[in-house]
Each structure stands twice: as C-alpha cells, then as structure tokens.
Amino acid sequence: MATVTGEHQRQGLWRDYLELTKPRVVLMMLVTSLVGMFLATRAGVPWTVLVFGNLGIGLCAGGAAAVNHVVDRRIDAMMARTHKRPLAEGRVSPLAGLSFALLLSLSGLVLLLVYTNALAAWLTLASLLGYALIYTGFLKRATPQNIVIGGLAGAAPPLLGWVAVTGHVTAEPLLLVLIIFAWTPPHFWALAIHRKAEYAKADIPMLPVTHGEHYTKVHILLYTLVLLAVSLLPFVIHMSGLLYLVCALVLGARFLHWAWVLYRGTAPHAAINTFKYSIYYLLLLFIALLVDHYLVLNL
C-alpha cells in the first residue's frame, strides 16, 4: 500500500511540475516558432535547429510560465479558473517553483547557444524576462494596458524561430510578431470580460474592471479590425501568396463577426466564444502561412 501511495504521489508531483510550464500555451507558441523557422528558408531547416531550437524556446517559455505561477500564486488562489494550480494549493513550494523555472530557462538558453546562434538566445532571454518579470511582476498589476504592453513578449516566438535559422532579424519575422501583437488584446480581453468578477476580486486592473465592459468591447472590435489589416500585410509585401490571402480574409472576417456579436451583446457566452475562436484563428492563420509558403515553392 505504501508503494502504491508513493507512486501516486510521484505521478501527481510530475503532473504538477508539467502544469507549471503551461503546456498548452507553450505548444501554441512552438507552433508559431516552427512556422517562423520554415518561413525563414527556401531550403530545409537543419534537424538540429528544428529539434533543439524549438526545445530551447519551449524550455524558456516553460520557465517563464513557472515564474508566472510563483508570482501569481495568491491571485490564482482567489480565481475559479486557477485556484487548483500547484502553487495556489501549496503542492509545490515557491522556492521549488523558482528553482524549476531557473533550470528550464538555463537549459533552454544553453541549447539555443549550442545549436542555433547567440542572437536567438539573447532574444529568447529578452522575451523570457519581458514576460516573467516586466509583465507578470509589474505590468499585470500596474495598468489596464498590461496585455497591450506585455503582449510583445508573447508575440516573439515566430521571430525567435526565424532568427534561430538565419541568425539575423528582417522585416518578415517582425511582421509575424506584429500579427500576434495585434491579436493579443482581443484574445485576452474577451477572456477578461468572461472572468471580470474574478479579476475584480483579485484586484487585477484588467480593462473590463477599470473601464467597463462596453469600453472593452469597443476596443476588442477596433483591435480586431487592426488585426485583419495587419494579417493582410504578408500578401502585400509578397511574403505569401493568394492562398494565404484568402485564408486571412476568411479567418479575419469570422473573428470580426465574433467581435461584433460581443459588442452588440446579442448572444449568450459571446465573450468566451470569442476567446475560444481567437485561439483557432491564430493557429489556422499560421498554418495557412506555412502551407502557402510550400505551395509557392512547389509551383
């Protein structure tokens, strides 16, 4: 019986540490990083860069997420969405969480330095610090524009993937960053509307809490329009072709539809449905970029 209990505890602890890395968020970031890598070259991406570059970026992203768990543990304990997180419930100590974050981050940076290049490693470190320290440690509690300003760190993965392959920064990966940067406010503000009461209870100055739902819905609509325009730029600069243009227009029109439904207040659960669609939107948009890239190469 003692052996069974010990095995159960070890499995639970393993899951707790995995949860600290926010694996779903990291997976989404790695999709955009992967697309950035493939868009950066007309030849194949070296397997070492493909495997160890994405692993390094993923480990650093997981480390930043673990820091977020540590810093936000008291806030997480007050919110229904997060109150069962490992640090919020005390299953992992803050010191253990920070040590785990440091181990992941250092491992990721070493992999990037060894298998990609110094610029990719430094940019990844800047992104890590931007999310873990500037956004989580300061902006989140300081301003209702926290998502807008802090969104730059979360928008970096396609740039990191591109630089891991090429070793330099050009306009194309910065445009990919701009797409995610414009996507972040409507994505998170929709969730913030859905969880408004919880953010207010935790004293987090999210836009619906400080300025009201109507103000937030207007800004979601405006940012979605900006996102639609920005998403067309890869076609405008001949980075992508007609297939991507069609996909960007269709996906953007659907996002705009949800933003309009949310603004009008004509459907129940519009906020959480807008949030959920925004995730599919970004994934499908980047997949469209990748498919279009290889379709053009094969024509």
N, C-alpha and C positions, 0 to 999 in steps of 0.2 A: 504493500500500500504506500509506503514511504517513497519507493522508487517511482511509482506512478505519479504521485503528487509532485515529486521533484521534476519529473519530465514535463508535467503540465505547466509548472512554474517557468521552466526554461523556455518552453514554446510561447508562453504568454509574454515573457520578457523580450524574446526575439521579435514578436509582433509589435510590442511597444516601441522598440527602437526603430523598426521599419516605419511605424506611424509617424515618428518624429521627423522623418525625411519628406513627409507629404508626397508619397509616391505617385499619386495621380497628377499632381501639379508638375512634378519633375518629369514625368512621362510626356506631358504636353509640351514642356519646354524642350525636351530632347527631340520631339518631332520637328519643331521649328529649327533646332540646331542642325539636325540631319538634313533638312531641306536646304539650309544655308550652305552646308558642305557641298551638296550635289550641284547647287546652282553656281557655285564658285568656279567650276571647271567643266571643260568640254571633254576631258579625259576622265578616267575612273578615279575615284578617291582612293588613295593608298589605304590598305586594310588596317595598317597600324593607326593612322589618323582617324579612320572611321570608327574603330573599336575603342582605342584608348583616348582619343579626343572626346568622344561623346561620354565615355565613362568618367573622364576627368571633369567635364562640365556637369554631369549628373551628380557626382560626388560633392562638388562645390555647392550646387543647388540644394542638395540634401543637407549639407552643413548649415547653409543659411536658413533653411526651414527649421532645423533643430534649434538654432538660436531664437527664432521666432517663437517656438514653443516655450522656451525658457523665459523669455522676456514677457510673454503674454499669458503666463500660467494663471495669474489671478483674474485677468479678464476672461480667459477661457472658462474658468470655473463658474462664472456668472451667466454664461450664454448656453442655451439649449443645444446649439449646433456643435459646441466644442467642450462641454463640461466633462465629457468622458475621455478627454485626451490624457496621455500618460502622466504629464507633469501636473495637470489640473487635478487629477485624482491622487497624486502622490506616488504613483507606481514607479516613476523614475525621478531621482533627485535632480535639482538644478545643476549641481556640480557634475553629475554623471552626464546630464544632457549637454552641458557646455564642453565637456571632455570629448564626447562623441562627435559634436559639431566640429571641434578642432581637428580630430583625427580624420574625419571625412574631408574637410577642407584642405588640409595639408596633403593628404593622399591625392586628391584631385589636382591640386596645383603641381605636384611632382610629376604626375602623369602627363599633364599638359606641357610642362617644361621639357620632359624627356622625349615625348612622341610627337609634339607639334612644334610650337615655337614660343619664344618669350612674350611676344605681343599678345598672343591668345591667352597666355597665363595671366599676364597683367590685367588685361581687360576682364577676364573672368574674376580675378580678385576684386577689381573695382565694382563689378556687378554684385558680388557677394557682400562686400562691405556696404554698398548702397542699399541693398535690401535688409540685411541683418542689423545694421547699425543706424543708418540715416532714416530709413522708412520705419522699421519696427521700433527702434529705440527712441525716435524723436517725432518724425512727421505724423505718424499714426495718431498720436495724442495731441498734436500741436495745431493742426489746421484741417478744415473740411476739404482742402485741396490735396490731402495726403495721397490719394490714389493718383491724381494727375502728376504730381511732382515725383512721387516714388515709383510711378509706373515705368520710368526709364530703365530701372534696374531689371525689372521683369521682362522688358522688351529686348534685352540684349542677346538671347541665345542664337538667333539666326546670324547676327554679326560675329559671335564667338565661333560658330561653325564655319563661317566663311573665312575668317582670319586664320583658323586652325589649318585650313588647306592652303591659303595663298600667302599668309604672313604679312598682309597689308590691308588697310581699310580703303574701300572705294565707295562710290555713291550708291551702288546697288544694295549692299547689305544695310546701309544706313536707311534706305527706303523700306526695307523689311522691318527694321526697328521702328520706323515711323508708323507703319501699319499697326503693329502691336501696341505702340504708344497711344494711338488714336482709339484702338479697340478697348483698352483697359478701363477708362471711365464708364462707358455704358455697361460694360460687363459687370463691374463691381458695384456700381450704383444701383443697378437692378436688384442685386442681392441685398444691398443695404436697405432698400425700400422694404423688401420682404422681411428683413430682420431688424427693422427700425427700432422696435421696442427693446430688443436685446442690446443693441448698440447704445441706446439711451441709458439703459440700466447700468451698463459698464462704463458710462461716461466717455465714450469714444465719439469725437466730433465728426461723424460721417455726415455727408451733405443733407440727407433727409432729416437728420436730427437737428442740425443747426439752422437750416434754411427751409425746411418743409418738403413735403412730397411733390407738390406742384412744381416748385422751383427745380427740384431734382429731375423730374420727368421732362421738363423743358430742356435741360442740359443733356439728358440722355438722347433726346431727339436731335439736338444740334450736333453732338459728338458723333452720332450715327451717320448724319449727313456728311460730316467731315471725313469719317472713316470710309464711306462709299467713294468719295472723291479721291482720297489718298490711295485706296485699293486699285484705282484705275491707272495710277502712275507707272507701274511696271510695264504696262502696254504702251503708254505714251512714250517712254524712253527706250522702247524696243528691247526691253529686258525679257518680255514674254510676248506670246502671240494671241491669236484670235480665240483659241480655246480658253485661255485664262481670262480674257476679257469677258466672254460670255458667262463663265462661272462667277467671276467677280460681280457682274451686274445682277445675276440671279440671286446669289447668296446675299449681296448687299440689299437688294430690294426686299428680301424676306426679313432681314434684320430691321430694315426701316419700317416694315409692316408691324413688327412686334413693338418697336419703339413708339409707333403711332397708336397702337392698341393700348399700350401702357399709359401714354399721355392722355388719351381720351377716357380711360377708366371704364371701357365698355365690356371688359371680360374679367371674370374672377381669376385670381392667381396669375395675372399678366406679368407681374414683376419676376416671379421665379421662373416662369416660362421664357421670358426674355433672357434671363440669366442662362438658362439651360441651352437655349438656341445659340447664344453667343459662343459657347464652347464648341459646338458643332461647326459654327461659322468659321472660326479661326482654323480648326483642323482641316476642314474641307478646302478653305482658301489656299492654305499652304500645300496641300496635296495637289490642287489644281496647278499651282506654280511648278511643282515638280513634274507632273505629267506633261504639261505644256513644254517644259524645258527639253525633255527627252523626245517628245513628239517632233519638235523642231529639228533636233539633232538627227533624227532618223529620216527626215524628209529629203 
